[in-house]
Amino acid sequence: MKLNDLSPPKGSRRPRKRLGRGVGSGKGKTAGRGTKGHNSRSGGGVRPGFEGGQMPLHRRLPKRGFTNIFKKKISIINIRDLAKFESGSIVDEVALVRMGLVKSRRDGIKLLGQGDIDIPLTIKVNQVSKAAEEKIISAGGKIEVV
């Protein structure tokens, strides 16, 4: 078998319909849209979700809850993520972004206590959980809430 022998299975590829190319083509004049009406016009057709005047599904369903527009978006890191840092280094926003642990500061950075740490670090973040604070201090590190 050679590359020039390859061809798709019979019936798997169909030529595209060429609409509006004369009455003799079978798809000329109205181009398969029928005569008159909304869908026959250019730009015609109903918007997504329109159900012909029936109350649409998104309006039939009950609304629940609300979105708090003042919600703070806080980036979180865990203690297990701090293993990348060398002993005695200062872990702040710039260092976390450089290491790829946090994309951006957003409304603050919070340190959570999942995982273990055995190297002393100086950590400067906006919020710290109690478990994380205990683990950092027991490893000989310091925490500064900025």
FIPA-244467 format. One line per field, with one value per residue: chain; residue number from 1; x, y, z of N, C-alpha, C, CB in turn. Coordinates in steps of 0.2 Angstrom, whole numbers, always signed. Atoms other than C-alpha are relative to their C-alpha. Glycine has a CB too. Example, Ala and Ser with C-alpha at 12.3 -4.5 7.8 and 13.67 -1.06 7.14 Angstrom:
<atoms>
chaine = [A	A];
num = [1	2];
n_u = [+4	-4];
n_v = [-6	-6];
n_w = [+0	-1];
ca_u = [+62	+68];
ca_v = [-22	-5];
ca_w = [+39	+36];
c_u = [+4	-4];
c_v = [+6	+5];
c_w = [+0	+3];
cb_u = [-5	+2];
cb_v = [+0	+2];
cb_w = [+6	-7];
</atoms>
This chain:
<atoms>
chaine = [A	A	A	A	A	A	A	A	A	A	A	A	A	A	A	A	A	A	A	A	A	A	A	A	A	A	A	A	A	A	A	A	A	A	A	A	A	A	A	A	A	A	A	A	A	A	A	A	A	A	A	A	A	A	A	A	A	A	A	A	A	A	A	A	A	A	A	A	A	A	A	A	A	A	A	A	A	A	A	A	A	A	A	A	A	A	A	A	A	A	A	A	A	A	A	A	A	A	A	A	A	A	A	A	A	A	A	A	A	A	A	A	A	A	A	A	A	A	A	A	A	A	A	A	A	A	A	A	A	A	A	A	A	A	A	A	A	A	A	A	A	A	A	A	A	A];
num = [1	2	3	4	5	6	7	8	9	10	11	12	13	14	15	16	17	18	19	20	21	22	23	24	25	26	27	28	29	30	31	32	33	34	35	36	37	38	39	40	41	42	43	44	45	46	47	48	49	50	51	52	53	54	55	56	57	58	59	60	61	62	63	64	65	66	67	68	69	70	71	72	73	74	75	76	77	78	79	80	81	82	83	84	85	86	87	88	89	90	91	92	93	94	95	96	97	98	99	100	101	102	103	104	105	106	107	108	109	110	111	112	113	114	115	116	117	118	119	120	121	122	123	124	125	126	127	128	129	130	131	132	133	134	135	136	137	138	139	140	141	142	143	144	145	146];
n_u = [+4	-4	+4	+4	+5	+5	+5	+4	+5	+5	+6	-2	-1	+5	-1	+5	+6	-1	+7	+1	-4	+4	+6	-1	-5	+4	+0	+0	+6	+1	-6	+2	+2	+7	+2	+2	-1	-6	-6	-2	-4	-7	+0	+6	-1	+1	-6	-1	+4	+7	+4	+6	+5	+1	-4	-6	-2	-4	+5	+4	-4	+0	-7	-2	-6	-2	-7	-2	-5	-5	-4	-8	-3	-6	-4	-2	-6	-1	-7	-3	-3	-6	-6	-4	-5	-6	+0	-2	+2	+6	+5	+4	+4	-4	-3	+5	+2	-6	-1	+6	+5	+5	-1	+0	+2	+7	+1	-4	-2	+2	-4	+4	-4	+0	-7	-5	-6	-6	-6	+3	+1	+3	+6	+3	+7	+5	+4	-3	+4	-4	-4	-6	-4	-3	-5	-6	-4	-3	-6	-5	+1	+3	+6	+2	+6	-1];
n_v = [-6	-6	-6	-2	+5	-1	-4	+1	+5	-2	-3	-3	-8	-2	-7	-5	-2	-7	-3	-6	+0	+1	+4	+7	+3	+4	-4	-7	-4	-1	+4	+5	-3	-1	-6	-5	+2	-2	+4	+0	-7	+0	-2	+2	+5	-3	+0	+7	+0	-2	+6	-2	-4	+3	-3	+4	+4	-4	-4	+5	+2	-4	-3	+1	-3	-6	+0	-6	-3	-2	+5	+0	+5	+1	+6	+4	+5	+5	+1	+5	-4	-4	+4	-2	-6	+2	-2	-7	-5	-5	+2	-5	+0	+1	+6	+5	-1	+2	+7	+3	+3	-4	-3	-7	-1	-1	-3	+2	+6	+3	+6	+5	+5	+6	+2	-1	-3	+1	-5	-7	-5	-7	+0	-7	+1	-4	+4	+7	+4	+2	+6	-2	-4	+5	+4	-4	-2	+7	+2	-5	-6	-6	-2	-7	-2	-7];
n_w = [+0	+1	-2	+5	+1	-6	+2	-5	+2	+5	-3	-7	+2	+5	+2	-3	+4	+3	+0	+3	+6	+6	-1	+2	-5	-5	-6	+2	-2	-7	-3	-5	-6	+0	+2	-5	-7	-4	+1	+7	+1	-3	-7	-3	-5	-7	-4	-4	-6	+2	+1	+4	-4	-6	-5	+1	-6	-4	-4	-4	-6	-6	-1	-6	-2	+3	+0	-4	+5	-4	-3	+0	+3	-3	+3	-6	+0	-6	-3	+4	+6	-2	+0	+6	-2	-4	-7	-2	+5	-1	+4	+1	+6	+6	+0	+2	+7	+4	+0	+4	-5	+0	+6	-1	-7	+0	-6	-5	+0	-7	-1	-3	-3	+3	+1	-5	+2	-5	+1	-2	+5	-3	+5	+0	+4	-3	-5	-2	-5	-6	+1	+4	-4	-5	+3	+2	-6	-2	+5	-2	+5	-3	+4	+0	+4	+3];
ca_u = [+0	+6	+1	-7	-18	-26	-43	-57	-71	-85	-99	-89	-85	-99	-97	-104	-121	-118	-134	-141	-132	-146	-163	-156	-144	-159	-154	-156	-169	-174	-158	-168	-175	-193	-203	-206	-206	-193	-181	-181	-173	-155	-152	-168	-171	-174	-162	-155	-167	-183	-197	-209	-218	-219	-212	-193	-185	-173	-188	-198	-185	-185	-170	-160	-147	-137	-119	-110	-101	-90	-83	-64	-54	-40	-26	-22	-6	-3	+12	+16	+19	+33	+45	+51	+60	+77	+80	+80	+73	+59	+43	+33	+21	+35	+43	+27	+23	+41	+40	+23	+13	+2	-3	-7	-11	-29	-36	-23	-14	-19	-7	-17	-10	-11	+6	+21	+37	+54	+64	+63	+56	+51	+33	+25	+6	-10	-19	-13	-23	-19	-13	-1	+5	+9	+18	+29	+34	+37	+49	+59	+51	+43	+26	+23	+5	+6];
ca_v = [+0	+17	+35	+38	+22	+29	+36	+38	+25	+26	+38	+45	+62	+71	+87	+103	+109	+124	+134	+148	+143	+143	+134	+119	+115	+109	+121	+138	+152	+150	+139	+126	+139	+138	+153	+168	+168	+172	+158	+162	+180	+184	+186	+177	+164	+165	+168	+153	+148	+155	+142	+150	+161	+148	+153	+148	+135	+148	+158	+143	+138	+145	+157	+153	+162	+177	+182	+193	+206	+211	+194	+193	+182	+175	+164	+149	+139	+124	+120	+105	+118	+127	+112	+120	+134	+133	+133	+150	+159	+173	+167	+182	+187	+189	+173	+163	+171	+167	+149	+147	+143	+158	+166	+183	+191	+195	+200	+192	+176	+163	+149	+133	+118	+104	+94	+95	+105	+103	+118	+135	+148	+167	+168	+185	+182	+191	+176	+160	+146	+140	+123	+131	+143	+129	+119	+133	+139	+120	+119	+134	+147	+164	+171	+189	+194	+208];
ca_w = [+0	-5	+1	-16	-14	+3	+1	+14	+15	+2	+8	+23	+13	+5	-6	+2	-4	-16	-13	-24	-40	-53	-54	-63	-48	-38	-24	-33	-31	-13	-9	+1	+13	+7	+2	+14	+33	+46	+42	+23	+26	+29	+47	+51	+64	+82	+96	+106	+120	+111	+112	+100	+113	+126	+143	+140	+152	+159	+165	+171	+183	+201	+205	+220	+230	+225	+221	+233	+222	+237	+240	+243	+231	+241	+234	+245	+248	+259	+270	+258	+244	+254	+252	+236	+246	+254	+272	+280	+265	+265	+258	+252	+238	+225	+230	+228	+211	+205	+211	+202	+218	+216	+200	+207	+224	+221	+238	+248	+251	+265	+271	+276	+286	+274	+274	+284	+285	+293	+287	+295	+284	+287	+279	+275	+270	+273	+283	+292	+299	+316	+311	+298	+311	+324	+311	+305	+322	+327	+312	+319	+306	+309	+302	+298	+294	+282];
c_u = [+4	-4	-5	-6	-5	-6	-5	-6	-6	-6	+2	+1	-5	+2	-5	-5	+2	-7	+0	+4	-4	-6	+2	+4	-5	+0	+1	-6	+0	+6	-2	-3	-8	-2	-3	+1	+7	+6	+2	+5	+7	+0	-6	+1	+0	+6	+0	-5	-7	-4	-7	-6	-1	+5	+7	+2	+4	-4	-5	+3	+0	+8	+2	+6	+2	+8	+2	+6	+6	+4	+7	+2	+7	+4	+2	+6	+0	+7	+4	+3	+7	+6	+5	+6	+6	+0	+2	-2	-7	-5	-5	-4	+4	+3	-5	-2	+6	+0	-7	-6	-6	+0	+0	-3	-7	-2	+4	+2	-1	+4	-5	+5	+1	+7	+4	+6	+5	+6	-3	+0	-3	-6	-3	-6	-5	-4	+4	-5	+4	+4	+6	+5	+4	+5	+6	+4	+3	+6	+6	-1	-3	-6	-1	-7	+0	-7];
c_v = [+6	+6	+2	-5	+1	+4	-2	-5	+3	+3	+4	+8	+2	+7	+5	+2	+7	+3	+6	+0	-2	-5	-7	-4	-4	+4	+8	+4	+1	-4	-4	+3	+1	+7	+4	-2	+2	-3	+1	+7	-1	+3	-3	-6	+3	-1	-7	+1	+2	-6	+2	+3	-3	+2	-4	-3	+5	+5	-4	-2	+5	+3	-1	+4	+7	+0	+6	+4	+3	-5	+0	-6	-1	-6	-4	-4	-4	-1	-5	+4	+4	-5	+2	+5	-3	+2	+7	+6	+4	-2	+6	+0	-1	-7	-5	+1	-3	-8	-3	-3	+4	+4	+8	+1	+0	+4	-2	-7	-3	-6	-5	-6	-7	-2	+1	+4	-1	+5	+7	+5	+7	+1	+7	-1	+4	-4	-6	-3	-2	-6	+2	+4	-4	-4	+4	+2	-7	-2	+5	+7	+6	+2	+7	+1	+7	+3];
c_w = [+0	+2	-6	-1	+6	-3	+6	-2	-4	+4	+6	-2	-5	-2	+3	-5	-3	-2	-5	-7	-6	+2	-2	+5	+5	+7	-2	+2	+7	+4	+6	+6	+0	-3	+6	+7	+3	-2	-7	-1	+3	+7	+4	+4	+7	+4	+4	+7	-1	-2	-3	+4	+6	+5	+0	+7	+5	+4	+4	+6	+6	+0	+7	+2	-3	+0	+3	-4	+4	+3	-2	-4	+3	-3	+6	-2	+6	+2	-5	-6	+2	+0	-5	+2	+4	+7	+2	-5	+2	-5	+0	-7	-6	-1	-2	-7	-4	+0	-4	+5	+0	-6	+1	+7	+1	+6	+6	-1	+7	+0	+4	+2	-3	-1	+6	-2	+5	-1	+2	-5	+3	-6	+1	-5	+3	+6	+1	+4	+6	+0	-4	+5	+5	-4	-2	+6	+3	-4	+1	-5	+4	-5	+1	-4	-2	-1];
cb_u = [-5	+3	+5	+3	+3	+4	-4	-4	-3	-2	-5	+6	+7	-7	+0	+4	-6	+4	-2	+1	+6	+4	-6	+4	+4	+2	+6	+0	-6	-7	+5	+6	+2	-4	-5	-8	-1	-2	-1	-6	-4	+5	+0	-5	+7	-6	+0	+7	+3	+0	-1	-3	-6	+1	-3	+5	+5	+5	-4	-2	+7	-2	+0	+1	+6	-2	+3	+3	-3	-3	-3	+3	+0	-1	+6	-6	+7	-3	+0	-4	-5	-1	-2	-4	-4	+7	+5	+7	-1	+2	-4	+3	-4	+6	+3	-6	-1	+7	+0	+2	+3	+0	-7	-4	+3	-4	-8	-4	+8	-7	+6	-5	-2	-4	+2	+3	-2	+2	+2	+5	-5	+5	-4	+4	-2	-5	-7	+7	-3	-6	-4	-2	-4	-5	-3	-3	-5	-5	-2	+6	-4	+5	-6	+6	-6	+3];
cb_v = [+0	+1	+6	+0	-7	+3	-2	+7	-3	-5	-6	-3	+1	+0	+0	+6	+0	-1	+2	+6	-5	-2	+3	+1	+4	-7	-2	+0	-3	-3	+6	-4	+7	-2	+0	+2	-7	+0	-7	+0	+5	+4	+7	-2	-4	-4	+6	-1	+4	+5	-3	-6	+1	-8	+0	+4	-5	+4	+5	-6	-3	-3	+8	-8	-4	+7	+0	-2	+6	+4	-7	+1	+1	-1	+3	-4	+4	-7	-3	-5	+5	+3	-8	+3	+5	+3	-5	+1	-3	+7	-7	+7	+6	+6	-2	+1	+7	+3	-3	-5	+0	+5	-1	+5	+6	-7	+0	+1	-1	-1	+2	-3	+0	-1	+3	-7	+8	-7	+0	+2	-2	+6	-6	+6	-7	+2	+0	+1	-6	-1	-5	+4	+5	-4	-3	+7	+3	-5	+0	-2	-2	+6	-4	+5	-1	-1];
cb_w = [+6	-7	+1	-7	+1	+5	-7	+2	+6	-5	+2	+3	-2	+3	-8	+2	+4	-7	+7	+4	+0	-6	-4	-6	+3	+1	+5	-8	-3	+2	+2	+2	+1	+6	-5	-1	+0	+7	+2	-4	+4	-5	+0	-6	-1	+4	+5	+2	+5	-6	+7	-3	-4	-1	+7	-2	-3	-3	-4	-5	-2	+6	-2	+1	-1	+4	-8	+7	-3	+6	-4	+7	-8	+8	-4	+2	-1	-2	+7	-2	-3	+7	-1	-5	+4	-3	+4	+1	-7	+0	+2	+1	-1	+1	+7	+5	-1	+3	+7	-5	+7	+6	-4	-5	+3	+0	+1	+7	-2	+1	+4	-5	+7	-6	-6	+3	-1	-1	-8	+6	-5	+0	+1	-2	-1	-5	-2	+3	-4	+6	-4	-6	+4	+3	-7	-4	+6	+1	-7	-1	-6	+1	+2	-2	+5	-7];
</atoms>
